[in-house]
Amino acid sequence: MSGFWDRLRGWYLAILAVVIIVAVVGGVIFTLNPFGLNPFAGEAENALSPTERLIPVRIDTLTTEVAINGSIAFTNTEDLSFGSTGYVAELLVTEGEIVSEGQPLARLDPESVANLRRAIAEAQIEYEEALDALADAKTPIVRIVEAEAAIADAELEVQSAQEALDELLNPTPQAVAEAESALADAELEVQNAQEALDETTPSAEEIAQAEEAVAQANIALLDSQHALGNDYINAQAELEIAERDLAVARLLLNSPTNADILDEARDTLHQELLDYTNIIYKWTGVRATESDLAMSPQELFEALDFDPDVIYSPHYPLFPDGRILDNPDTRWNELKVLGWIGLFPGGGGIEAQCLDHTLVPQRASDTTNTNHELCIERDMDNAWEALQTASNDLQAVEAEFDDTMADLKESHSQAVDGVASAHERVDRLQSGGAEHRLLERKVATARENLTKAAEDLRDLLTLDAVEVESLRNRLSLAQENRDAAASLLETTLRPEAVEIAVKSNALALARAGLDQASQDLQEIHDRSELQITLQEASVAAAQAKIDGETRRYEDSTLKAPWDGYISSIPVEAGQEVERFDVIVTVINSSVVTLEGSVDEIDVLSIRREEPVSVTIDALPDEELEGVITNISSTSTNEQGVVTFDVTISVNVPEGVTLQEGLSAVARVATAEEQGIVIPMQSVQFGESGATVRREDENGEILAHPVTLGSSDGFFTIVEDGLEPGDRIVMQALDESQLEDGGQFRFRGGGRPPGGGAGGGGGPPSR
């Protein structure tokens, strides 16, 4: 700040000296020539002093500028730390050294770096386990299967209860027919009993007829009994033979021998598929699809663009951009390969190809080897050959199984047909069957006829009071049986309300059980969804852990974030450091700002984003470009001078290196005006106004009045009194404004730093 005021004081003293000289000279001239006579009349050009020169007048542009004084500063600075505890293994730069973006600056000790790589591998394993747990959570569990079975049982119970209620409310035609038949038989018995009671003492002819009727009825009974017995026995025997044949056919059909062999072949193929899937995932990180599993290892590697010889080479760049992440443009998983390389640094113990494919056969889950050798080609080829063998074996077993089952099914079908035919025959003849009922009815009818005929004969022969009473009892019993049959028929056609209520309650209970089973299944599904959500969160957390460990591993070698230089290194090689200890501070020297200030008069003339030209004292012949990035909204008052802070972004050209703290001045053009422009040093002021010493057409130098316009303090616009081409005298302030040989040279500059009335400025643009 003291330098700023010193320069300001120098500018003001220079201007004050010019004003005093002009005033003194003007006063002398006025004293000697009070009536306006030209004191220079007749003075030749060779009468000019050594510091005076004639300069031509021409039309030019006067640019008004505001000068902003300040110093160079670097605002883009970053403190770098390892982000991990350990020791500083190497410091690859020194303080003040120029660095380029991505250049290594420092390294963490190898033990800590190895621990970081192991942490990445462990995080990858946790991520894979979280993925497996998520897959398991999405797979149906035993409880869901049991709940679905409970629903099926409940639905069956509802169906059974509904059928029972429907059967009660809507009796089958067969039940109605049986009830009606029983009622008809009972009514017939009543009629017969009544007729027997009504009969009187028989005649000889009636007795003969009765005896004949008894004989005929006995013959009919014997014939019907013989037909009923023999036919049913023969049909039952045929059924037993057919059922034995069916049992033998079913036993052979359901024999576990062939099924076990088939299941074993399928299980073997399934296991080999799993092994091949896991081997693919083991070395590539690819979760194989069905089309992948149909490819040989060589075809699969070609489809995946995965060359184990190259990818598992210690020199293969898994992560060319330096970020340890799975490349989405490749199907194979770079992090999986990194995990293996992390377990066997330098590629030791892992071979893409090996001479002996049978060294140590492995499953996909094996991660160790008793010979300390892992062979990718052996693992893939062995798994593929085992898969092909299992597939061929299954095809052969399936073909043999299909032939055997076809023969057994044919035998079983024939046995089923035989049993069905025998059952049909037995059903017709056994109790309840149509044919059996017909034969039974014939037997019953024949027995009734025989009984009736015998009774009729007995009645005719031995009719007495006891028999009459017996006939009356018979009639009464037949009537009771008829009433009971009528009641049964009524109940069948119109069931009682109590029984309907019992069946309805059973149906309601079955439906409630079905609703409860459905609710239980829904609760299981809801819990499964919560478990899936939890496992998805675990997968996200594991991925975040991988990202964090990867960032810490990348930070084990500090690299320059940009082109710049090292401002400080607060540690030494071998020093123990904590996670966030600053190791190196890097300054971006390409982002340069000028921190300056303007006074309260000029602050309203400048705007953000305005372009500026910057000159630096240390680079007097270099003019840099810049732009105003910030103007403070608050002022600073020092000793009555009010200023506002201004920040300017400076564009540094290639090949130019700046140091922080260099003094600099930025000039902002605020206005432009075109006209006749002359230096202020050529103007003289008196009571009559401004004059210049002009050369007339005779070569004489005379005082000539002029009307002045805008000025920047060094140059001014002449509104009247001069024409382009006129030559005027200009007085240099010192010898520094003269070129070699005595020629005049005017070096324009801005107005004094800090501003002032009239604005700053420089020479007019040419």
HUUR-V570390 format. One record per backbone hydrogen bond with DSSP energy under -0.5 kcal/mol. CO is the residue of the C=O (numbers start at 1). NH is the residue of the N-H. E is the energy in kcal/mol with one decimal. If there is no record, write none. Layout:
CO	NH	E
CO	NH	E
This chain:
1	5	-1.9
2	6	-2.2
3	7	-2.5
4	8	-2.3
5	9	-2.6
6	10	-2.1
7	11	-2.1
8	12	-2.2
9	13	-2.2
10	14	-2.1
11	15	-2.4
12	16	-2.6
13	17	-2.3
14	18	-2.0
15	19	-2.5
16	20	-2.4
17	21	-2.4
18	22	-2.7
19	23	-2.4
20	24	-2.8
21	25	-2.8
22	26	-2.5
23	27	-2.4
24	28	-2.5
25	29	-2.5
26	30	-2.4
27	31	-2.3
28	32	-2.5
29	33	-2.3
33	36	-1.6
37	39	-0.7
38	41	-1.1
40	43	-2.8
43	701	-1.3
44	47	-2.1
45	48	-2.1
49	52	-1.9
51	732	-2.2
53	730	-2.5
55	728	-2.5
57	725	-3.4
58	677	-1.5
60	62	-0.5
60	675	-2.6
61	63	-0.6
61	765	-0.8
62	64	-0.5
62	673	-1.9
63	762	-0.8
64	670	-3.5
64	671	-1.4
65	760	-1.4
66	668	-2.4
67	69	-0.6
67	754	-0.7
68	666	-3.0
69	597	-1.1
70	664	-2.6
71	595	-2.4
72	661	-3.3
73	75	-0.6
73	593	-2.8
75	77	-1.0
76	588	-3.0
78	80	-0.6
78	586	-2.6
80	583	-3.1
80	584	-1.3
86	577	-2.8
87	89	-0.9
87	109	-1.8
88	574	-3.7
90	92	-0.5
90	107	-2.1
94	97	-1.9
97	566	-2.2
99	564	-2.4
100	103	-2.1
103	560	-2.2
105	92	-2.7
105	93	-0.7
106	558	-2.1
107	89	-2.0
107	90	-1.5
109	113	-2.0
110	114	-2.9
111	115	-2.2
112	116	-2.0
113	117	-2.4
114	118	-2.5
115	119	-2.3
116	120	-1.9
117	121	-2.2
118	122	-2.9
119	123	-2.4
120	124	-2.2
121	125	-2.3
122	126	-2.5
123	127	-2.1
124	128	-2.5
125	129	-2.7
126	130	-2.4
127	131	-2.3
128	132	-2.4
129	133	-2.6
130	134	-2.2
131	135	-2.4
132	136	-2.6
133	137	-2.2
134	138	-1.4
136	139	-1.1
141	145	-1.6
142	146	-2.7
143	147	-2.5
144	148	-2.5
145	149	-2.1
146	150	-2.3
147	151	-2.0
148	152	-2.1
149	153	-2.5
150	154	-2.5
151	155	-2.6
152	156	-2.0
153	157	-2.2
154	158	-2.4
155	159	-2.2
156	160	-2.4
157	161	-2.6
158	162	-2.6
159	163	-2.4
160	164	-2.3
161	165	-2.3
162	166	-2.7
163	167	-2.6
164	168	-1.9
165	169	-2.7
166	170	-2.9
172	176	-2.0
173	177	-2.8
174	178	-2.5
175	179	-2.2
176	180	-2.6
177	181	-2.6
178	182	-2.4
179	183	-2.1
180	184	-2.5
181	185	-2.6
182	186	-2.3
183	187	-2.5
184	188	-2.3
185	189	-2.5
186	190	-2.3
187	191	-2.5
188	192	-2.7
189	193	-2.8
190	194	-2.5
191	195	-2.6
192	196	-2.8
193	197	-2.2
194	198	-1.9
195	199	-0.9
196	199	-0.5
203	207	-2.8
204	208	-2.7
205	209	-2.8
206	210	-2.5
207	211	-2.9
208	212	-2.8
209	213	-2.5
210	214	-2.4
211	215	-2.4
212	216	-2.7
213	217	-2.6
214	218	-2.4
215	219	-2.3
216	220	-2.5
217	221	-2.4
218	222	-2.4
219	223	-2.5
220	224	-2.5
221	225	-2.7
222	226	-2.4
223	227	-2.3
224	228	-2.5
225	229	-2.5
226	230	-2.3
227	231	-1.5
228	232	-1.3
229	233	-2.0
230	234	-2.4
231	235	-2.2
232	236	-2.6
233	237	-2.2
234	238	-2.2
235	239	-2.1
236	240	-2.2
237	241	-2.0
238	242	-2.4
239	243	-2.6
240	244	-2.1
241	245	-2.2
242	246	-2.2
243	247	-2.5
244	248	-2.2
245	249	-2.2
246	250	-2.8
247	251	-2.5
248	252	-2.3
249	253	-2.4
250	254	-2.7
252	255	-0.9
255	259	-0.9
256	260	-3.2
257	261	-2.0
258	262	-2.4
259	263	-3.1
260	264	-2.8
261	265	-2.1
262	266	-2.4
263	267	-3.2
264	268	-2.3
265	269	-2.3
266	270	-2.8
267	271	-2.6
268	272	-2.4
269	273	-2.4
270	274	-2.4
271	275	-2.8
272	276	-2.8
273	277	-2.7
274	278	-3.0
275	279	-2.5
276	280	-2.3
277	281	-2.4
278	282	-2.9
279	283	-1.8
280	284	-2.4
280	285	-0.6
280	286	-0.6
281	285	-1.5
284	333	-3.3
286	288	-1.0
289	293	-2.0
290	294	-0.8
291	294	-0.5
292	295	-1.7
296	300	-3.0
297	301	-2.9
298	302	-2.0
299	303	-2.4
300	304	-2.5
301	305	-0.7
301	306	-2.9
302	305	-0.6
305	307	-0.5
306	308	-0.7
307	310	-0.9
307	311	-3.1
308	312	-2.3
310	313	-1.2
313	316	-1.8
316	318	-1.3
319	322	-1.9
322	324	-0.6
323	325	-1.8
326	328	-0.6
327	330	-1.6
332	334	-0.7
333	337	-1.6
334	338	-2.5
335	339	-2.1
336	340	-1.8
337	341	-2.7
338	342	-2.7
339	343	-1.6
340	344	-1.9
344	347	-2.0
345	348	-1.0
347	350	-1.5
349	374	-3.4
351	376	-2.9
352	377	-1.8
355	357	-0.7
356	359	-1.1
363	366	-1.4
369	372	-2.5
374	351	-3.6
374	376	-0.5
375	379	-2.1
376	380	-2.5
377	381	-2.9
378	382	-2.9
379	383	-2.1
380	384	-2.4
381	385	-3.1
382	386	-2.3
383	387	-2.0
384	388	-2.5
385	389	-2.5
386	390	-2.3
387	391	-2.2
388	392	-2.4
389	393	-2.6
390	394	-2.1
391	395	-2.0
392	396	-2.1
393	397	-2.5
394	398	-2.8
395	399	-2.2
396	400	-2.2
397	401	-2.7
398	402	-2.8
399	403	-2.0
400	404	-2.3
401	405	-2.8
402	406	-2.0
403	407	-1.9
404	408	-2.5
405	409	-2.8
406	410	-2.0
407	411	-2.2
408	412	-2.8
409	413	-2.8
410	414	-2.2
411	415	-2.3
412	416	-2.7
413	417	-2.5
414	418	-2.2
415	419	-2.6
416	420	-2.7
417	421	-2.4
418	422	-2.5
419	423	-3.2
420	424	-2.6
421	425	-2.0
422	426	-3.0
423	427	-3.9
424	428	-1.8
425	429	-1.3
426	430	-4.3
428	436	-5.4
430	433	-2.6
433	437	-3.5
434	438	-2.2
435	439	-2.6
436	440	-3.6
437	441	-3.3
438	442	-2.2
439	443	-3.0
440	444	-4.1
441	445	-3.4
442	446	-3.2
443	447	-3.3
444	448	-3.4
445	449	-3.4
446	450	-2.9
447	451	-3.4
448	452	-3.8
449	453	-3.3
450	454	-3.2
451	455	-3.5
452	456	-3.6
453	457	-2.5
454	458	-3.1
455	459	-4.1
456	460	-2.6
457	461	-2.0
458	462	-4.4
464	468	-2.1
465	469	-2.6
466	470	-2.4
467	471	-2.8
468	472	-2.3
469	473	-2.7
470	474	-2.6
471	475	-2.3
472	476	-2.6
473	477	-3.1
474	478	-2.6
475	479	-2.2
476	480	-2.3
477	481	-2.7
478	482	-2.1
479	483	-2.6
480	484	-2.7
481	485	-2.4
482	486	-2.4
483	487	-2.5
484	488	-2.4
485	489	-2.3
486	490	-2.1
487	491	-2.6
488	492	-2.4
489	493	-2.2
490	494	-2.9
496	500	-1.8
497	501	-2.5
498	502	-2.2
499	503	-2.2
500	504	-2.5
501	505	-2.6
502	506	-2.1
503	507	-2.0
504	508	-2.4
505	509	-2.6
506	510	-2.0
507	511	-2.2
508	512	-2.4
509	513	-2.3
510	514	-1.9
511	515	-2.4
512	516	-2.4
513	517	-2.2
514	518	-2.3
515	519	-2.3
516	520	-2.5
517	521	-2.1
518	522	-2.1
519	523	-2.4
520	524	-1.9
521	525	-2.3
522	526	-2.7
523	527	-2.4
524	528	-2.1
525	529	-2.2
526	530	-2.0
527	531	-2.2
528	532	-2.3
529	533	-2.4
530	534	-2.4
531	535	-2.5
532	536	-2.6
533	537	-2.1
534	538	-1.9
535	539	-2.3
536	540	-2.3
537	541	-2.5
538	542	-2.4
539	543	-2.4
540	544	-2.4
541	545	-2.1
542	546	-2.1
543	547	-2.4
544	548	-2.6
545	549	-2.9
546	550	-2.6
547	551	-2.5
548	552	-2.3
549	553	-2.3
550	554	-2.7
551	555	-2.2
553	556	-1.3
554	557	-1.2
556	108	-2.5
556	558	-0.5
558	105	-3.8
558	106	-1.0
560	102	-3.5
563	590	-0.7
564	99	-3.1
565	567	-0.5
565	587	-2.7
566	96	-3.6
568	585	-2.4
572	575	-1.9
575	88	-2.3
577	86	-1.9
578	581	-1.0
579	83	-2.2
583	571	-0.6
584	80	-3.2
584	586	-0.5
585	567	-2.4
585	568	-1.1
586	78	-2.3
587	565	-2.1
587	589	-1.1
588	591	-1.3
590	592	-0.8
591	75	-0.7
591	76	-0.6
592	650	-3.0
593	73	-2.8
593	595	-0.6
594	596	-0.8
594	648	-1.9
595	71	-1.5
596	646	-2.9
597	69	-0.8
598	644	-3.0
599	603	-1.7
602	605	-2.0
602	606	-0.5
603	606	-0.7
607	610	-1.4
610	628	-2.3
612	626	-1.9
613	667	-2.9
614	624	-3.1
615	665	-2.9
616	619	-1.6
619	616	-0.7
619	622	-1.8
622	616	-0.6
622	624	-0.5
624	614	-3.3
625	651	-2.9
626	612	-2.3
627	649	-2.7
628	609	-3.5
630	647	-2.8
634	645	-0.5
636	638	-0.6
636	643	-2.6
638	641	-1.8
640	642	-0.6
641	638	-2.2
641	643	-0.5
642	600	-1.3
643	636	-2.8
644	598	-2.1
645	632	-3.0
646	596	-2.7
647	629	-2.4
647	630	-1.7
648	594	-2.9
648	650	-0.5
649	627	-2.0
650	592	-0.8
650	652	-0.7
651	625	-0.6
651	653	-0.6
653	656	-1.7
655	657	-0.5
659	662	-1.4
662	72	-2.7
663	617	-1.3
664	70	-2.6
665	615	-2.9
666	68	-3.5
667	613	-2.0
667	669	-0.5
668	66	-2.1
671	64	-3.0
673	62	-3.6
675	60	-3.6
675	677	-0.6
676	718	-2.9
677	58	-0.5
678	716	-2.4
679	682	-1.5
680	683	-1.6
681	731	-0.8
682	693	-0.5
684	691	-3.0
686	689	-1.2
689	686	-1.9
690	706	-2.3
691	684	-3.1
692	694	-0.8
692	704	-3.0
693	729	-2.4
694	696	-0.5
694	702	-2.7
696	699	-1.7
700	696	-3.3
700	702	-0.6
702	694	-2.8
704	692	-2.6
706	708	-0.6
707	719	-2.5
707	720	-1.4
710	717	-2.8
714	680	-3.2
715	712	-2.1
715	713	-0.6
716	678	-2.1
717	709	-3.6
717	719	-0.7
718	676	-0.6
720	707	-3.0
723	726	-2.2
726	57	-3.1
727	695	-2.7
728	55	-3.2
730	53	-1.8
730	732	-0.6
734	737	-1.5
735	738	-1.8
737	745	-4.3
739	742	-1.8
743	739	-4.1
745	747	-0.6
746	748	-0.9
752	755	-1.7
756	759	-2.0
760	65	-3.0
765	61	-0.9
